[in-house]
Amino acid sequence: MKTFRKMAAVIALIALVGCSGGGSTYKAGTYKGAAEGHNGDVSVEVTVSESAITAVKVVEHEETDGIADGALNTIPDAIVKANGVEVDTVSGCTDTSEAIIEAVKAALEKAKG
């Protein structure tokens, strides 16, 4: 019985430590990032609070209108909703999707100081 109690205590401790934060912390503000897309650089502005991504805006790109619209219109919102860059790319505009994600990563590196 003592072994069971010790194991239960260890599991509870691991669960408690695993749930205690671990989220990213940022210096609040707006940061710029860029990455290579299909036709050229994709530039973004990422706004963060101390603990969350609050806005992502594509400010400049050379991507093909119509074809890249799916990524340009959905990836920024998906990143904000997920509060991270682990989002699915958009089929048909993978290069643009990946460029937005990489540009946001670059901006977030600056936000971490």
OpenMM code with the backbone's topology and positions (N, CA, C; nanometers):
from openmm import Vec3, app, unit

residues = "MET LYS THR PHE ARG LYS MET ALA ALA VAL ILE ALA LEU ILE ALA LEU VAL GLY CYS SER GLY GLY GLY SER THR TYR LYS ALA GLY THR TYR LYS GLY ALA ALA GLU GLY HIS ASN GLY ASP VAL SER VAL GLU VAL THR VAL SER GLU SER ALA ILE THR ALA VAL LYS VAL VAL GLU HIS GLU GLU THR ASP GLY ILE ALA ASP GLY ALA LEU ASN THR ILE PRO ASP ALA ILE VAL LYS ALA ASN GLY VAL GLU VAL ASP THR VAL SER GLY CYS THR ASP THR SER GLU ALA ILE ILE GLU ALA VAL LYS ALA ALA LEU GLU LYS ALA LYS GLY".split()
positions = [
    Vec3(0.0818, -0.1193, 0.0000),
    Vec3(0.0000, 0.0000, 0.0000),
    Vec3(0.0864, 0.1261, 0.0000),
    Vec3(0.2011, 0.1226, 0.0722),
    Vec3(0.2897, 0.2386, 0.0767),
    Vec3(0.3464, 0.2676, -0.0627),
    Vec3(0.3778, 0.1636, -0.1365),
    Vec3(0.4315, 0.1814, -0.2710),
    Vec3(0.3282, 0.2494, -0.3604),
    Vec3(0.2033, 0.2075, -0.3483),
    Vec3(0.0969, 0.2693, -0.4277),
    Vec3(0.0841, 0.4175, -0.3941),
    Vec3(0.0886, 0.4532, -0.2679),
    Vec3(0.0774, 0.5929, -0.2260),
    Vec3(0.1945, 0.6751, -0.2783),
    Vec3(0.3144, 0.6174, -0.2728),
    Vec3(0.4321, 0.6884, -0.3242),
    Vec3(0.4186, 0.7118, -0.4744),
    Vec3(0.3730, 0.6085, -0.5456),
    Vec3(0.3553, 0.6227, -0.6906),
    Vec3(0.2499, 0.7278, -0.7222),
    Vec3(0.1400, 0.7272, -0.6476),
    Vec3(0.0346, 0.8253, -0.6684),
    Vec3(0.0860, 0.9660, -0.6418),
    Vec3(0.1684, 0.9821, -0.5402),
    Vec3(0.2255, 1.1130, -0.5078),
    Vec3(0.3190, 1.1595, -0.6190),
    Vec3(0.3999, 1.0693, -0.6715),
    Vec3(0.4920, 1.1043, -0.7800),
    Vec3(0.4136, 1.1442, -0.9049),
    Vec3(0.3110, 1.0695, -0.9385),
    Vec3(0.2289, 1.1011, -1.0564),
    Vec3(0.1603, 1.2359, -1.0391),
    Vec3(0.1084, 1.2612, -0.9201),
    Vec3(0.0431, 1.3902, -0.8936),
    Vec3(0.1423, 1.5052, -0.9065),
    Vec3(0.2639, 1.4855, -0.8568),
    Vec3(0.3669, 1.5889, -0.8665),
    Vec3(0.4040, 1.6157, -1.0121),
    Vec3(0.4199, 1.5103, -1.0896),
    Vec3(0.4528, 1.5259, -1.2316),
    Vec3(0.3409, 1.6010, -1.3029),
    Vec3(0.2163, 1.5649, -1.2745),
    Vec3(0.1027, 1.6325, -1.3373),
    Vec3(0.0986, 1.7791, -1.2982),
    Vec3(0.1250, 1.8088, -1.1724),
    Vec3(0.1236, 1.9468, -1.1250),
    Vec3(0.2323, 2.0295, -1.1918),
    Vec3(0.3519, 1.9755, -1.2003),
    Vec3(0.4626, 2.0468, -1.2645),
    Vec3(0.4346, 2.0644, -1.4130),
    Vec3(0.3783, 1.9633, -1.4774),
    Vec3(0.3473, 1.9714, -1.6198),
    Vec3(0.2434, 2.0758, -1.6527),
    Vec3(0.1564, 2.1083, -1.5602),
    Vec3(0.0493, 2.2044, -1.5839),
    Vec3(0.0811, 2.3435, -1.5324),
    Vec3(0.1969, 2.3625, -1.4751),
    Vec3(0.2281, 2.4920, -1.4137),
    Vec3(0.3009, 2.5831, -1.5105),
    Vec3(0.2271, 2.6370, -1.6037),
    Vec3(0.2866, 2.7338, -1.6963),
    Vec3(0.3486, 2.6642, -1.8141),
    Vec3(0.4753, 2.6943, -1.8401),
    Vec3(0.5427, 2.6384, -1.9541),
    Vec3(0.5119, 2.7138, -2.0823),
    Vec3(0.4189, 2.8098, -2.0757),
    Vec3(0.3852, 2.8891, -2.1923),
    Vec3(0.4942, 2.9905, -2.2208),
    Vec3(0.4910, 3.0447, -2.3392),
    Vec3(0.5897, 3.1440, -2.3768),
    Vec3(0.5632, 3.2757, -2.3065),
    Vec3(0.6699, 3.3461, -2.2785),
    Vec3(0.6565, 3.4818, -2.2277),
    Vec3(0.7278, 3.5743, -2.3250),
    Vec3(0.6661, 3.6869, -2.3493),
    Vec3(0.7172, 3.7820, -2.4466),
    Vec3(0.7303, 3.9196, -2.3836),
    Vec3(0.8061, 4.0041, -2.4505),
    Vec3(0.8057, 4.1462, -2.4183),
    Vec3(0.6936, 4.2050, -2.5049),
    Vec3(0.5890, 4.2536, -2.4398),
    Vec3(0.4710, 4.3014, -2.5128),
    Vec3(0.5093, 4.4063, -2.6163),
    Vec3(0.4480, 4.3972, -2.7326),
    Vec3(0.4735, 4.4931, -2.8395),
    Vec3(0.4426, 4.4338, -2.9749),
    Vec3(0.4844, 4.5038, -3.0796),
    Vec3(0.4656, 4.4584, -3.2171),
    Vec3(0.6022, 4.4385, -3.2801),
    Vec3(0.6201, 4.3245, -3.3420),
    Vec3(0.7493, 4.2863, -3.3978),
    Vec3(0.7326, 4.2439, -3.5432),
    Vec3(0.8372, 4.2668, -3.6225),
    Vec3(0.8344, 4.2320, -3.7641),
    Vec3(0.9205, 4.1091, -3.7893),
    Vec3(0.8776, 4.0321, -3.8885),
    Vec3(0.9530, 3.9163, -3.9327),
    Vec3(0.9300, 3.8963, -4.0805),
    Vec3(1.0211, 3.8246, -4.1450),
    Vec3(1.0077, 3.7983, -4.2880),
    Vec3(1.0653, 3.6605, -4.3195),
    Vec3(1.0133, 3.6006, -4.4261),
    Vec3(1.0639, 3.4725, -4.4735),
    Vec3(1.0355, 3.4618, -4.6226),
    Vec3(1.1098, 3.3764, -4.6884),
    Vec3(1.0974, 3.3576, -4.8326),
    Vec3(0.9712, 3.2788, -4.8657),
    Vec3(0.8868, 3.3374, -4.9493),
    Vec3(0.7665, 3.2716, -4.9977),
    Vec3(0.7908, 3.2110, -5.1343),
    Vec3(0.6842, 3.1908, -5.2108),
    Vec3(0.6974, 3.1323, -5.3448),
    Vec3(0.7585, 3.2310, -5.4435),
    Vec3(0.7189, 3.3584, -5.4366),
    Vec3(0.7649, 3.4583, -5.5326),
    Vec3(0.8562, 3.5647, -5.4720),
    Vec3(0.8836, 3.5546, -5.3441),
    Vec3(0.9656, 3.6555, -5.2765),
    Vec3(0.9343, 3.6564, -5.1282),
    Vec3(0.9844, 3.7565, -5.0593),
    Vec3(0.9653, 3.7635, -4.9153),
    Vec3(0.8205, 3.7920, -4.8767),
    Vec3(0.7806, 3.7313, -4.7653),
    Vec3(0.6529, 3.7591, -4.7007),
    Vec3(0.6876, 3.8244, -4.5676),
    Vec3(0.6389, 3.9459, -4.5450),
    Vec3(0.6675, 4.0195, -4.4223),
    Vec3(0.5419, 4.0260, -4.3357),
    Vec3(0.5622, 4.0087, -4.2058),
    Vec3(0.4505, 4.0113, -4.1119),
    Vec3(0.4802, 4.1050, -3.9960),
    Vec3(0.3740, 4.1488, -3.9315),
    Vec3(0.3821, 4.2174, -3.8033),
    Vec3(0.3055, 4.1316, -3.7039),
    Vec3(0.3716, 4.1010, -3.5930),
    Vec3(0.3117, 4.0175, -3.4903),
    Vec3(0.3022, 4.1001, -3.3624),
    Vec3(0.1816, 4.1081, -3.3077),
    Vec3(0.1606, 4.1789, -3.1827),
    Vec3(0.1412, 4.0760, -3.0728),
    Vec3(0.2141, 4.0965, -2.9617),
    Vec3(0.2061, 4.0034, -2.8491),
    Vec3(0.1833, 4.0779, -2.7188),
    Vec3(0.1147, 4.0102, -2.6272),
    Vec3(0.1101, 4.0555, -2.4889),
    Vec3(0.2224, 3.9799, -2.4186),
    Vec3(0.2291, 3.9847, -2.2879),
    Vec3(0.3344, 3.9121, -2.2174),
    Vec3(0.3186, 3.7609, -2.2291),
    Vec3(0.1977, 3.7143, -2.2603),
    Vec3(0.1757, 3.5706, -2.2616),
    Vec3(0.1054, 3.5161, -2.3856),
    Vec3(0.0707, 3.6030, -2.4809),
    Vec3(-0.0065, 3.5535, -2.5944),
    Vec3(0.0218, 3.6317, -2.7225),
    Vec3(-0.0014, 3.5640, -2.8343),
    Vec3(0.0006, 3.6283, -2.9656),
    Vec3(-0.1380, 3.6886, -2.9838),
    Vec3(-0.1450, 3.8188, -2.9992),
    Vec3(-0.2757, 3.8840, -3.0077),
    Vec3(-0.3140, 3.9239, -3.1501),
    Vec3(-0.2170, 3.9366, -3.2395),
    Vec3(-0.2482, 3.9709, -3.3787),
    Vec3(-0.1320, 3.9318, -3.4690),
    Vec3(-0.1657, 3.8883, -3.5887),
    Vec3(-0.0675, 3.8616, -3.6940),
    Vec3(-0.1209, 3.9266, -3.8201),
    Vec3(-0.0381, 4.0087, -3.8830),
    Vec3(-0.0797, 4.0784, -4.0046),
    Vec3(0.0283, 4.0627, -4.1105),
    Vec3(-0.0104, 4.0165, -4.2289),
    Vec3(0.0821, 4.0127, -4.3424),
    Vec3(0.0859, 4.1539, -4.3983),
    Vec3(0.2033, 4.2186, -4.3940),
    Vec3(0.2126, 4.3586, -4.4350),
    Vec3(0.2695, 4.3762, -4.5753),
    Vec3(0.3388, 4.2744, -4.6243),
    Vec3(0.3954, 4.2850, -4.7589),
    Vec3(0.4231, 4.1451, -4.8121),
    Vec3(0.3948, 4.1267, -4.9415),
    Vec3(0.4241, 3.9976, -5.0048),
    Vec3(0.4285, 4.0143, -5.1553),
    Vec3(0.4895, 3.9171, -5.2196),
    Vec3(0.4970, 3.9131, -5.3661),
    Vec3(0.4237, 3.7903, -5.4199),
    Vec3(0.3381, 3.7322, -5.3382),
    Vec3(0.2695, 3.6091, -5.3767),
    Vec3(0.1611, 3.6377, -5.4801),
    Vec3(0.1221, 3.5353, -5.5538),
    Vec3(0.0234, 3.5486, -5.6600),
    Vec3(-0.1168, 3.5655, -5.6029),
    Vec3(-0.1799, 3.6791, -5.6385),
    Vec3(-0.3173, 3.7037, -5.5939),
    Vec3(-0.4065, 3.5897, -5.6421),
    Vec3(-0.5009, 3.5536, -5.5599),
    Vec3(-0.5926, 3.4453, -5.5938),
    Vec3(-0.5407, 3.3109, -5.5487),
    Vec3(-0.4179, 3.2785, -5.5862),
    Vec3(-0.3610, 3.1487, -5.5495),
    Vec3(-0.3192, 3.1472, -5.4025),
    Vec3(-0.2548, 3.2531, -5.3570),
    Vec3(-0.2036, 3.2581, -5.2200),
    Vec3(-0.3060, 3.3092, -5.1193),
    Vec3(-0.4214, 3.3525, -5.1680),
    Vec3(-0.5216, 3.4121, -5.0787),
    Vec3(-0.5623, 3.3210, -4.9636),
    Vec3(-0.5722, 3.1920, -4.9883),
    Vec3(-0.6115, 3.0987, -4.8831),
    Vec3(-0.5185, 3.1067, -4.7635),
    Vec3(-0.3892, 3.1072, -4.7891),
    Vec3(-0.2910, 3.1157, -4.6804),
    Vec3(-0.2891, 3.2551, -4.6188),
    Vec3(-0.2914, 3.3571, -4.7038),
    Vec3(-0.2847, 3.4946, -4.6535),
    Vec3(-0.4038, 3.5291, -4.5652),
    Vec3(-0.5184, 3.4688, -4.5928),
    Vec3(-0.6400, 3.4992, -4.5180),
    Vec3(-0.6625, 3.4095, -4.3968),
    Vec3(-0.6047, 3.2893, -4.3941),
    Vec3(-0.6347, 3.1970, -4.2847),
    Vec3(-0.5204, 3.1706, -4.1880),
    Vec3(-0.3976, 3.1675, -4.2349),
    Vec3(-0.2840, 3.1334, -4.1476),
    Vec3(-0.2677, 3.2347, -4.0336),
    Vec3(-0.2711, 3.3654, -4.0593),
    Vec3(-0.2555, 3.4595, -3.9472),
    Vec3(-0.3586, 3.4387, -3.8359),
    Vec3(-0.4858, 3.4209, -3.8731),
    Vec3(-0.5903, 3.3984, -3.7722),
    Vec3(-0.5697, 3.2664, -3.6990),
    Vec3(-0.5260, 3.1641, -3.7718),
    Vec3(-0.5018, 3.0333, -3.7095),
    Vec3(-0.3898, 3.0419, -3.6061),
    Vec3(-0.2866, 3.1201, -3.6352),
    Vec3(-0.1753, 3.1373, -3.5417),
    Vec3(-0.2228, 3.2075, -3.4152),
    Vec3(-0.3042, 3.3103, -3.4307),
    Vec3(-0.3575, 3.3811, -3.3128),
    Vec3(-0.4443, 3.2862, -3.2306),
    Vec3(-0.5322, 3.2131, -3.2973),
    Vec3(-0.6229, 3.1218, -3.2280),
    Vec3(-0.5454, 3.0126, -3.1538),
    Vec3(-0.4406, 2.9596, -3.2158),
    Vec3(-0.3590, 2.8542, -3.1546),
    Vec3(-0.2588, 2.9098, -3.0540),
    Vec3(-0.2376, 3.0412, -3.0572),
    Vec3(-0.1349, 3.1062, -2.9757),
    Vec3(0.0008, 3.0411, -2.9993),
    Vec3(0.0265, 3.0092, -3.1251),
    Vec3(0.1529, 2.9474, -3.1632),
    Vec3(0.1550, 2.9194, -3.3119),
    Vec3(0.2677, 2.8703, -3.3586),
    Vec3(0.2860, 2.8487, -3.5019),
    Vec3(0.2616, 2.7050, -3.5461),
    Vec3(0.2158, 2.6211, -3.4554),
    Vec3(0.1849, 2.4832, -3.4905),
    Vec3(0.0454, 2.4772, -3.5524),
    Vec3(0.0358, 2.5234, -3.6766),
    Vec3(-0.0906, 2.5252, -3.7495),
    Vec3(-0.0721, 2.4538, -3.8827),
    Vec3(-0.1813, 2.4074, -3.9392),
    Vec3(-0.1773, 2.3395, -4.0687),
    Vec3(-0.1549, 2.4400, -4.1809),
    Vec3(-0.0819, 2.3966, -4.2832),
    Vec3(-0.0661, 2.4794, -4.4023),
    Vec3(-0.1915, 2.4658, -4.4883),
    Vec3(-0.2070, 2.5579, -4.5827),
    Vec3(-0.3228, 2.5567, -4.6715),
    Vec3(-0.2829, 2.4877, -4.8013),
    Vec3(-0.3581, 2.3857, -4.8372),
    Vec3(-0.3321, 2.3109, -4.9597),
    Vec3(-0.3402, 2.4035, -5.0808),
    Vec3(-0.2432, 2.3921, -5.1692),
    Vec3(-0.2405, 2.4760, -5.2888),
    Vec3(-0.1551, 2.6003, -5.2724),
    Vec3(-0.1274, 2.6362, -5.1496),
    Vec3(-0.0389, 2.7516, -5.1242),
    Vec3(0.0516, 2.7215, -5.0039),
    Vec3(0.1147, 2.6052, -5.0126),
    Vec3(0.2018, 2.5598, -4.9045),
    Vec3(0.3209, 2.6526, -4.8859),
    Vec3(0.3824, 2.6969, -4.9952),
    Vec3(0.4991, 2.7861, -4.9827),
    Vec3(0.4623, 2.9147, -4.9084),
    Vec3(0.3493, 2.9716, -4.9410),
    Vec3(0.3047, 3.0940, -4.8749),
    Vec3(0.2720, 3.0658, -4.7289),
    Vec3(0.2040, 2.9548, -4.7031),
    Vec3(0.1713, 2.9165, -4.5655),
    Vec3(0.2981, 2.9049, -4.4816),
    Vec3(0.3955, 2.8330, -4.5342),
    Vec3(0.5212, 2.8118, -4.4614),
    Vec3(0.5974, 2.9424, -4.4430),
    Vec3(0.5905, 3.0309, -4.5421),
    Vec3(0.6583, 3.1609, -4.5300),
    Vec3(0.5964, 3.2437, -4.4180),
    Vec3(0.4641, 3.2441, -4.4087),
    Vec3(0.3977, 3.3188, -4.3014),
    Vec3(0.4399, 3.2621, -4.1661),
    Vec3(0.4372, 3.1310, -4.1539),
    Vec3(0.4744, 3.0657, -4.0280),
    Vec3(0.6183, 3.0989, -3.9908),
    Vec3(0.7094, 3.0900, -4.0858),
    Vec3(0.8508, 3.1196, -4.0586),
    Vec3(0.8714, 3.2669, -4.0248),
    Vec3(0.7985, 3.3550, -4.0912),
    Vec3(0.8086, 3.4979, -4.0618),
    Vec3(0.7592, 3.5271, -3.9204),
    Vec3(0.6515, 3.4607, -3.8804),
    Vec3(0.6006, 3.4784, -3.7440),
    Vec3(0.7022, 3.4254, -3.6435),
    Vec3(0.7651, 3.3124, -3.6732),
    Vec3(0.8690, 3.2591, -3.5839),
    Vec3(0.9806, 3.3616, -3.5658),
    Vec3(1.0219, 3.4249, -3.6752),
    Vec3(1.1287, 3.5262, -3.6683),
    Vec3(1.0870, 3.6428, -3.5805),
    Vec3(0.9631, 3.6870, -3.5945),
    Vec3(0.9128, 3.7967, -3.5126),
    Vec3(0.9058, 3.7563, -3.3660),
    Vec3(0.8623, 3.6339, -3.3385),
    Vec3(0.8505, 3.5890, -3.2001),
    Vec3(0.9866, 3.5762, -3.1330),
    Vec3(1.0889, 3.5437, -3.2093),
    Vec3(1.2246, 3.5400, -3.1526),
    Vec3(1.2639, 3.6794, -3.1020),
    Vec3(1.2287, 3.7811, -3.1757),
    Vec3(1.2560, 3.9181, -3.1333),
    Vec3(1.1745, 3.9533, -3.0088),
    Vec3(1.0515, 3.9024, -3.0023),
    Vec3(0.9629, 3.9321, -2.8893),
    Vec3(1.0103, 3.8668, -2.7597),
    Vec3(1.0880, 3.7613, -2.7715),
    Vec3(1.1398, 3.6945, -2.6524),
    Vec3(1.2607, 3.7663, -2.5957),
    Vec3(1.3110, 3.8641, -2.6701),
    Vec3(1.4239, 3.9424, -2.6208),
    Vec3(1.5487, 3.8742, -2.6451),
] * unit.nanometer
topology = app.Topology()
chain = topology.addChain("A")
for resn in residues:
    res = topology.addResidue(resn, chain)
    for name in ("N", "CA", "C"):
        topology.addAtom(name, app.Element.getBySymbol(name[0]), res)
